[in-house]
Amino acid sequence: MNMKNRGITKCGKTEFVWGSRTYIMGIINVTPDSFSGDGFSYDVGSAVEQGLRFVSEGADILDIGGESTRPGNTPVTADEEIKRVIPVISALSKQTDVPLSIDSYKTEVARQAVDAGASILNDVWGLKQSPELAQLAANHNLPMVIMHNQEGTQYRSMLDDILSSLRASIKEAEQAGVSSENIIIDPGIGFGKTWEQNLVVMHNLARFQELGKPMLLGTSRKSFIGRVLDLPVERRLEGTAATVSLSIVNGADIIRVHDVKAMARVAKMTDAMVRLNNSR
């Protein structure tokens, strides 16, 4: 597996040199109903404090979201989401140079987040809900994460279907003017998949290198880990670590995590073995 010479994505003053090491995305949930129990709702100060702590612990990106995507979540309006995330993004942008990602599939939320200082778009619907996000990314020359998602868990051939869906999303982004090096893919662990299907995707992660794009993986504390280990969300650290290490071995370039300090260490150790690189 070739882990080198996988291109460079520029994000403001930051360059992501894909294949050189694994990058850490720290999760900041500005929600009252996060599945992981770490949401801050309107507590801007605590959210900012967590973001700055994540940076000190090794986060390369901070991902700020204002709507829970857990199964059975209560959808929120764009206005509500804006009220939650914009103060946090605005404050963090003044206190750190680490790129800020807006975790939203709503165009107006993303637009205001970019105006407030966000420089990465993270779309959990892969342009299926808001294709206008691609134009926003193109206009501002921003990297964007395109994740696989669907209603329900029925597939004709699951891996082929996921790859086909991601190829379609990539094509749509490029046709809107998003530069090829600004597209990051995410197989969408926990979205439109049963817990058993999530394990199949994890087993076959190397296939997603067929797409020729840097890959983000978000497995942190998710329910398939709980099902395998029979543990509640707050006790899934070791299970998450196993998924992070496996992800890196199979080509993940970014890991999206709640426990930044611990997972940065897991990534550093895995990088030392997989990439023969023991420095960060």
NORDA-V698987 format. One record per residue. RES is the residue in one letter. OMEGA is omega in degrees with one decimal (* if undefined). D_CENTER is the distance of its C-alpha to the mean C-alpha in Angstrom with 2 decimals. Layout:
RES & OMEGA & D_CENTER
RES & OMEGA & D_CENTER
This chain:
M & -179.6 & 22.80
N & -179.4 & 22.41
M & -175.5 & 19.78
K & 175.5 & 21.40
N & -177.8 & 22.00
R & 173.7 & 18.74
G & -178.7 & 18.86
I & 173.9 & 17.74
T & 179.1 & 15.41
K & -179.6 & 16.84
C & -173.9 & 15.25
G & 179.9 & 18.23
K & -175.3 & 19.92
T & 172.3 & 17.12
E & 173.9 & 17.14
F & -179.6 & 14.57
V & -171.5 & 17.03
W & -178.8 & 15.33
G & -178.6 & 17.16
S & 177.9 & 18.63
R & 177.1 & 16.35
T & 178.8 & 12.97
Y & -174.4 & 10.83
I & 175.4 & 9.56
M & 179.2 & 6.87
G & -175.4 & 8.87
I & 173.6 & 8.42
I & -179.1 & 11.31
N & 177.6 & 12.50
V & -174.4 & 15.44
T & 176.3 & 16.73
P & -170.1 & 19.81
D & 177.3 & 18.59
S & -179.4 & 15.32
F & -175.2 & 15.69
S & 177.1 & 15.20
G & -175.8 & 18.02
D & -177.3 & 16.54
G & -177.5 & 16.62
F & -177.2 & 18.76
S & -176.1 & 19.90
Y & -178.1 & 22.10
D & -175.8 & 22.42
V & -177.5 & 21.28
G & -179.2 & 22.96
S & 178.7 & 21.24
A & 178.5 & 17.73
V & 178.2 & 18.71
E & 179.0 & 20.36
Q & 179.6 & 17.36
G & -179.8 & 15.30
L & 175.4 & 18.26
R & 177.9 & 18.66
F & 179.0 & 15.16
V & 179.5 & 16.14
S & -178.9 & 19.40
E & 175.5 & 17.85
G & 178.9 & 15.90
A & 176.5 & 12.57
D & 179.9 & 12.01
I & 171.0 & 9.49
L & -176.4 & 9.58
D & -173.9 & 7.23
I & -179.5 & 10.12
G & -177.9 & 10.64
G & 176.7 & 14.16
E & 178.4 & 14.26
S & 176.3 & 13.74
T & 178.9 & 12.37
R & 176.7 & 14.39
P & 179.6 & 17.26
G & -179.4 & 20.20
N & 175.4 & 18.54
T & -179.8 & 20.73
P & 177.1 & 19.49
V & 179.0 & 20.08
T & 176.0 & 21.52
A & 179.8 & 20.03
D & 179.3 & 22.64
E & -179.8 & 21.63
E & 178.7 & 17.95
I & 179.6 & 19.23
K & -178.1 & 21.55
R & -168.2 & 18.89
V & -172.7 & 16.29
I & 178.1 & 18.57
P & -179.4 & 20.73
V & 179.6 & 17.92
I & 179.8 & 16.39
S & -179.2 & 20.01
A & -178.9 & 20.99
L & -177.9 & 18.20
S & 179.3 & 18.74
K & -172.4 & 22.32
Q & 178.6 & 21.78
T & 175.5 & 19.25
D & 177.6 & 18.57
V & -180.0 & 15.03
P & 177.7 & 12.82
L & 179.5 & 11.50
S & 174.6 & 8.61
I & -179.2 & 9.73
D & -179.1 & 7.86
S & 174.5 & 10.82
Y & -179.5 & 12.53
K & -173.4 & 15.82
T & -176.5 & 17.34
E & 175.8 & 19.49
V & -179.4 & 16.88
A & -178.9 & 14.83
R & -179.9 & 18.22
Q & 177.1 & 19.34
A & 177.3 & 16.18
V & 177.9 & 16.75
D & -178.4 & 20.38
A & 177.5 & 19.58
G & 177.0 & 17.69
A & -178.2 & 14.05
S & 174.1 & 13.51
I & 174.5 & 10.12
L & 179.6 & 9.47
N & -172.4 & 6.39
D & -177.7 & 8.61
V & 177.0 & 8.39
W & 173.3 & 11.90
G & 178.4 & 11.81
L & -179.4 & 14.72
K & 177.9 & 16.77
Q & -176.0 & 17.24
S & 179.1 & 17.40
P & 179.4 & 18.25
E & 178.1 & 19.35
L & 179.3 & 15.86
A & 178.3 & 16.57
Q & 177.4 & 19.76
L & 178.6 & 18.24
A & -179.4 & 15.98
A & -177.4 & 19.13
N & -177.0 & 21.42
H & -178.5 & 19.58
N & -176.4 & 18.50
L & 167.9 & 14.82
P & 174.7 & 11.92
M & 176.4 & 9.79
V & 178.8 & 6.88
I & -176.6 & 9.00
M & 172.4 & 8.25
H & 177.3 & 11.44
N & 174.5 & 12.99
Q & 172.1 & 16.67
E & 178.8 & 19.35
G & -175.2 & 20.98
T & -178.9 & 20.76
Q & 178.9 & 23.56
Y & 170.4 & 23.33
R & 174.7 & 26.12
S & -162.2 & 24.56
M & -176.0 & 21.06
L & 178.0 & 19.64
D & -179.8 & 21.61
D & 179.9 & 20.54
I & 178.7 & 16.78
L & 179.2 & 17.45
S & 179.2 & 19.81
S & 179.4 & 17.50
L & 176.6 & 14.86
R & 179.0 & 17.89
A & 179.0 & 19.10
S & 177.4 & 15.99
I & 179.9 & 16.08
K & 179.7 & 19.79
E & 179.1 & 19.49
A & -178.2 & 17.23
E & 178.0 & 19.69
Q & 177.4 & 22.64
A & 177.4 & 21.51
G & 176.5 & 21.62
V & -178.7 & 18.11
S & -174.7 & 18.96
S & -176.8 & 18.03
E & 179.8 & 16.57
N & -178.1 & 14.10
I & 178.1 & 12.34
I & -178.2 & 9.26
I & -179.7 & 9.01
D & -179.4 & 7.12
P & 173.9 & 10.08
G & 176.3 & 8.98
I & 178.9 & 10.37
G & -178.9 & 12.24
F & 179.6 & 12.50
G & -176.5 & 15.95
K & 172.2 & 16.87
T & -179.8 & 19.33
W & 177.2 & 18.84
E & 177.7 & 21.08
Q & 175.4 & 19.18
N & 178.5 & 15.97
L & 177.7 & 18.25
V & 177.5 & 19.52
V & 179.0 & 16.20
M & -179.9 & 15.58
H & -174.1 & 19.17
N & -175.9 & 18.70
L & -176.8 & 15.46
A & -179.7 & 17.73
R & -175.8 & 18.61
F & 172.7 & 15.41
Q & 175.1 & 16.76
E & -175.2 & 19.32
L & 176.5 & 17.14
G & -179.1 & 17.50
K & 170.8 & 14.05
P & -173.2 & 11.64
M & 172.8 & 9.18
L & 175.5 & 5.68
L & 176.9 & 6.34
G & -178.8 & 5.71
T & -167.4 & 9.46
S & 174.2 & 10.39
R & -170.5 & 13.67
K & -168.1 & 13.34
S & 179.1 & 16.66
F & 174.1 & 17.33
I & 177.6 & 17.62
G & 179.8 & 19.95
R & -179.5 & 21.94
V & -174.7 & 22.56
L & -176.5 & 23.49
D & -177.7 & 24.97
L & 176.8 & 23.39
P & -171.7 & 22.13
V & -176.0 & 18.67
E & -178.6 & 19.97
R & -175.9 & 21.31
R & -176.5 & 18.47
L & -177.8 & 17.86
E & 177.2 & 19.73
G & 176.3 & 18.23
T & -179.8 & 14.68
A & 178.8 & 16.19
A & -179.7 & 17.65
T & 179.0 & 14.52
V & -179.3 & 12.83
S & 178.3 & 16.07
L & 179.3 & 16.49
S & -178.4 & 13.12
I & 178.3 & 14.23
V & -175.6 & 17.68
N & 167.1 & 16.58
G & 178.5 & 14.72
A & 179.4 & 11.12
D & 178.4 & 10.62
I & 172.3 & 7.48
I & -177.5 & 7.03
R & -167.7 & 5.03
V & 173.6 & 8.46
H & -173.0 & 11.22
D & -170.0 & 13.97
V & -175.2 & 13.41
K & -177.4 & 17.01
A & -176.0 & 17.44
M & 172.9 & 14.35
A & 177.5 & 15.08
R & 177.2 & 18.48
V & -179.8 & 17.44
A & -179.6 & 15.49
K & 179.4 & 18.55
M & 179.8 & 20.92
T & 176.4 & 19.22
D & -178.2 & 19.03
A & 179.3 & 22.71
M & -173.0 & 23.61
V & -177.0 & 21.51
R & -174.7 & 21.56
L & -176.6 & 24.81
N & -177.2 & 23.35
N & 177.2 & 24.05
S & 178.5 & 23.33
R & * & 20.34
